[in-house]
Amino acid sequence: MSLPSTDLQGNVISAEVLDLLLRAEAPGQKPADFNLPADTTVDRAIGEAWTTARTKWRQFQDKRARITTNGFAETRQHWIKPLLQELGYELERSEPELLDGNEKPFPISLRAEGLNGFPVHAVGMGCPLDERHANGGRVQSAHALLQDYLNHSEHVYGLVTNGLEIRLLRDSTRLGKLAYVEFDLERILEQEIYPDFQALYRLLHASRMPRKPEATEEALIERYHQQGIESGSRIREKLRLEVKKAMETLANGLLACNPAFAVAAVEGRVQPTAYYQALLRTVYRMLFLIVIEERDLVHPEPTGEADPVVRFRDVYRRYYSFNRLRKLALRAPYVDGRRTDLWQSLLSTFRLFEREGHGQALGIAPLGGDLFGQPLEVNGHDLHALQLDNRSLLNILSGLTLVRSEQGALVAVNYNDLDVEELGSIYEGLLELHPVIDTRTGTPHFSFTAGSERKLTGSYYTRHDLVAELIGW
């Protein structure tokens, strides 16, 4: 289900788990689990909370127009506390807390009664959650303050909000990438997006949170977190198989569509290892484009409507984006599978990021490194000069985009949450394989057999958490 006002970053909660919550198919979605009266359904409770939230929001907007400062006191009193009260939180002011190993105390603003001081850090509506500012002797953003506190305290979860957005954070020692679940309160209430409010209620209600830090493993929110990790691990394992299949489909599609190239393979002028390296680079280019597009990293954030980036981004999304091709994979029956235009389109997108600088006209600088810095060629055969039928490419795109869950449903792979080490683990699995080109029938066929490439090259992938433990991060 599409939730336009909900943003999932990192692996705090997965999209699949959030979808299960909306369908009330996840654990803890009965009235008693929310501490509701026996004669009240969860849907009814959400509806009543929705009505109250909209009323409180309108009242807050009347006061907001007259606030000249960042409005912390007003935001907290007239909006944050009433909203969270509808979610089962009883909030009280908090004193700064000094933790071992820290010279300065953590000025967490609010605590939840009945949850052993569950932290809710609230700032004024004029304070963006990721903008650094001075607070209690610390100069850091509201998000960073709470994350730092969770990493050093006994609490595992916490909420941070400025009244316009609210985020759920989890203890994490890896701060290289922000990890949170965010609900855009302003958008939800101004545009009346009820499904997002339902998701907010079912995920952030106080009954989901640990009653005390040492009981975190028993809390529903931790069960949801672990369920997402397990589901994501299964999906990523299936993705590894799809990457292998994508390379085989690409290899045999190129051989089938290019007779001269096929003859070269039969005559031994296309070496399996060289072909494998070109295929691997091609598929990883696809994965790279998916990730940067889902994270909106192709272009910088525009400074205004007049910024050329606005036009560049629109042209890229309409005519060059990999996401455009992925959408076509969902409508494969309506695409002529015999033509080769989609492969040429993909190669055009690749060229935007290659070292020749073709993408500069669209505000895209060439990417360094081997992935786009080296040509796509195998034993003198340029892949740009070869043809690939649409059917093969769409099969590849479909496999890289959708995998089947344990229940048999097609699930979109959430590339936005894939870390570098997870892409590395997929690569590690491919190193176990040995590429071969079978020419015994006169028609070349590419496939993999179990091999020892990883042992021979000494290529092993080490998990990030193990590296962090070794070097003392």
N, C-alpha and C positions, 0 to 999 in steps of 0.2 A: 504494500500500500504506500502511495506517495504521501510524504509528510513535508510539505514545503517550508514549514517553520521550524523544523527539527534538524540539527546538525550533529552528526556522529563523527568524532575525531578520535583516532587511536582505537584501542580495544576495550574501553570501559564497558560498553554494551554494544552488541552487534545488531545490525539491521534485521537479521532473521529473528532474534529474540524480541525485538521491538514489535515486529509484525505478529508474533505469537501473543504478545501482550494485548495488542489491539483486538485480536480474535478471541481473547480470553482463554487461550489454550495453554498458557504458561502456568506454572505452579503459583499458588497464592492469589488467585483471582476470584475467590468466593467472598460473599459479604462478611463472613466471620474473619477472614484474613485481613480485612480492612477495619476490623473492630466496629462494624456497622450493626445496627439492630437487626434482629431476625426478620422483621417485616420490610426491610429495605433492600432493594437490589443494588448491585454495584452501578449499573447504568443509571438508576434513579439518583444515586448519590452524586455521580459525576454531573448529571444534568442540573442538580441543585447547586453544586459548586460552581458550575459554569454560569448560572444566572447570577449568583452572588459576585463572582469575579468580574463579570461585565459591569455590574452596578458599581462596585468599588473602583473599577478602572475609570468609569466616567466621572465619578466624584473626584478621583485623584487628578484627572485631566483638568478639571476646573481649578484646582489648587496649583497644579503644575504651571499654569500660565502666569501665575503671580510670583513664582519663585525666581529669585535673581541669582542665587548662589548655586552650588552643585546639588543642593536640596537633600542632603543625607537624612536629616531628622524627619523632614516631611515625607520623603520616599519610604523610609522605614516605618513610620507611624501610620501613614494613611494608605499604604499600598502593600509593602512587602509583608508586614505582620498579618494583615487581614487575609492576604492571598494564601500564605502558608498555613494560616489557621484552618482554612478550608481543606488543606491537605493533611491535617492532623498534627501540626506542629504548634507547640506553645513556646514562644520565644521570650528570652529575657536578655538584658544587657550583659555583656561579658567584660571582664577585666583582662588586660594584657597578660599573656602567659609566657614565662621564661622557661625554656626547655634546655636540657643538658646539651652542652656543646655549642650553644648560641649566646652571643654577647648581648643581643637585643631581644626584647620580648616580642611575641606575636600578638598584635592588636586585633584578634578576631572579634568582630563586633557583636555577634549574637550566639546564644546557645539554646538548644532545645531541651526543655524540661522533659523528664521521663525517658530521655535517650542518653543519659549520663554525659550531658554536655556536648552532644552532637554539634559540630561547628557549622554555623551559617554566617558567612562573611558578606555583609551588605555594605554597599557604598551608594553614594548619591547618583541620581539619574544622569547628572552631567559628567560622570566619570566612566569612560569606556573600560571594560573589564581587562583589556590587554594594554592599557596605557599606564606607564610608570608614573607614580606620584609619591610624595612624602606622606608616610603614615606611621605614627608612633616611633619615629627614629629610623624607619626602614624606607628605602626608596625603591619600590617595585610595584608592579601592577597588582590589582586585586586578585587576579587569577594566580599569579606567581606567589603571592603571599599565602594563599590558602594551600596551594600545592606544596610549598616549602614546609608549611605547618604539618600537613598530613605526612610528609616524608620523615618528619622528626618526632611526631607525637604518636600516641597509642591509637589515635583515631585513624580509620582506614578510608572513610568516605566523608564528604562534606559538600555543602552547596555554596556557591558564590553568585551574587546577583546585584545588579544596579537598578532593578525594577523594570528595565526594558528587556533584558535577557536574564535567564537563569541557567546556571551550569551545574552539573553533577561531576565532581572530581573524585578520583580514587588515588590512594597512596601509590606512588610510583617513583623509583629512583632514576628513571630514564627521562630526563627533561629536554632531550634534544628535539622532541616533537610534542606539541601540546596534545593532551588526551582528555576528552570530556564529552559529555552529552549536553547539548545546548538547545533550549527552547526559546524562540523569539517571542516573548510575551507581547510586545507591542504589535507585531504583525498578527499574532493569533487573535488578539482582541479587537484590533482595528478592522481586520478583514474577516473576523468571525470564522476562523478555521477550527471547527469543532473537533475533527479527528486528531489534530495535534494536541488539543487540550486533553482529550481522552488519553492519549499516550503519556502526556505529562502526569496526569493523575495516577494512572496505573503504574508508572515507574517511580515517581518521586514521592508518593504518599509516605507519611512518616512510618507507617506499618511495614514498609519495605526495608527500612534502615536498621542497623544493629542497635539493639537495646543497650548494649555496652560494648566497648571496643573488643574485649576478649571473646565476645560471642559473635564476632563478625561472620565466621564460617557458617553459622546457623541462619543468618539474615537472608531474606529473599533477594536483596540486591546483589549479594555475593553469589548466590545460586545463579542468578541471571548472568552475572559476569562470567562465571565458570562455564555455564552452558554455552555462552557465546564463543569462548575460547575453544571449547571442545568441538563445537560446530565449525568454527573457522578452521581448525586444524584438519578436520575431515575434508572440508571444501578445498583447502590448499593442497592436500594430498591428491585429490581428484584433479586439481589444476595442473599438478606436475604430470599426471598422465595425459592431460589434454595438450600440454606443451609438447610432449613426445609425439602425440598423434598429429599435432599441427605441423611438426617438422617432417613427418613421413608424408602427410598429405601434400605439403608444399613441394617436397622433393619429387614425388611421383607425378604431381600435376605439371611441374616444369618439364620433366622428361617426356610426358605424354603430349604436351603442346608444342614442343620444339624438336622436330625430327633430327636436325643436325646435332643438337646437343645430346640427343639420345644415342646417335651413332658414335659420338665421341666417348660416351660412357661405355658402350659395348666394346670399343677398341681400347679401353683402358686409359683414355686421355682425361677422364674425370675421376680423380682419386676420392674414395669414400671419405677419408678424413678431412680433406680440403672442402668437400661438399658439405660435410657435417658442420664445419666451422662457419661456412657462409649461411647455412640454414639457421644455425643457432643465432648468429648475429641478426638475421632478418626477423626471426620471431621475437627476440629480445628487444628489437627496435619497436615492434608492435606493443609489447608489454610496457616499455618505457613511455610511449605516447599515451597509452591508456592511463597510466598513473599520473603523468603531469597534467593531462586534460581533466581528470577527475579532481585533482587538487588545484585546478585553475592556475597553473604555473607557466603556461605557454607565454603569456604576456604579463607585464607588471600591472598592478592595480592602477586604473586611470585616475588622473587628478581632477577630472571634471568632464563634462559632456563635450567640450571642445578639444580634449586631448586626442591626438591621432590614434592612440591605443584603442579607443572605443571603436573606430572604424576598422582597424587592423584585426581586432578580436572578432568582430562580426564577420568579416570576410573569411577569416580562418575557419570559424565554426560552420559557416554555410558551405564552403567549397573545398576545404582541405582537411578538416578534423577527422581523426580516426574514429571518433564517436559517430560521425555521419555514416561511416561504413558499417559500424557495429549495428546501427539501427536498421540498415538494409538487410543484415543477417536475420533479423526478426521477421522480415518480409520476403524471405528467399523465394517462395513460390511465384512472386510477381516480378522477379528479376530473371532476365535471359541468362541462364547458366552457361551457355556456349560462348558468349562473348568474352573479351579480355579487358574491357575498359576499366573495371574496378581495380585490377592489378596496376594498371598504368596510373590510376588516380592515387593509389597508395604510394607508388614510387615517387610521384610528384610531391607528396607530403614528406616523404623521407628527404627529398632534396632540400626542402626548406631548412633542415637542421644540419645538413652536411657542410663540410669545411669550405666549399666553393662560395658560400654566402648568398645563395639564391633567396633565402628567407628574409634578407634585410629589407626588401621592399614591403614586407608585412610586419616589420619591427621585430623579427626573429633573428637573433645572433646565432652564428654557427656554434655547435656544441663541441667541446673538447672531448678527449678520450677516444678509445678505439671503436666504440659502438657506432658513432656516426663519422668518426675521423678516417676510418678505413673503407675502401670501396667494397661493394657487394659483388665479389667475383670469385670464381672457382676455376683454377687452372687456366686462366686467360679468358674465361667466358664471363662476360659482364651480365649480371642478373637484370640490369636495367634494359638490356637488349632482348631479354627472353619474354615469352608470353605465358600467362597463367589464366585458365578459364575461371569465370565468375563462380561456378559451382564449387570449385576447390577452395577458392578464397573465402566464400561465404561459410563453408563448412569449418574452416579454420577460425574465422571470427566468431561463429556461434559457439565453438568449443571453448574458446578463450573467454567468452562473455558469460555463458550460462553453464552451470553444472547441476547435477541432480542431488537433492538432499537425501537424507536417510529415509524420508517418507516418500521419495520418488518424485517430489515436486521440483520443477526447474527453479534454481536460485541464482540470482545475478551475483557474480563475484565482486566483492567490495574491494576494488583496487585501492581506494582511498586509504584503507587501513593497512595495506601491505607495507611492511618495513623493508629496508634494503636487505636485511638478513633473511627475510622470508623469500624474497626473490632469489637470494643466494642459495637457499636450501633447495629450491627447484633446480637451480643450475647444478648443484652437487649431485642430485639424483640422476641428471643426464650424463654425468661423468662416469656413471656405472655402466653405460651402454657403449657398444662397439658398432660403428656404422658399417654396413656392407651394401654393395650394389651387385645384385644377382643378375648375371647376363646369360645364364645357361639356356634360356628359351629364345634368346635373340632379342627379347624386349626387356630393357633394363628395369629393375625394380629395387627401390631403396628401402631398407629396413634396419632395425637395430637388433643386435643380439647382446646378451649379457657379456660385459667385458671388464677390463681392469684399467681403464684409462686413468681413473683417479689414483690408483696405487702407483702406476708408472710415472705420472706427472707430479705426484706429491701434492695434489690439489685436494684439500680438505676444507670444509666450511665449518667454522666454529661459532656456536651460538653467541649472541651479543651478551647474554647474562653471564656466561662463563668467562668471556673476555673481561667483562666489568669486574668480576670477582677476582680475577688474576691481577689486574692492574690497580685495583683498589678504588674504582669509581664509586 
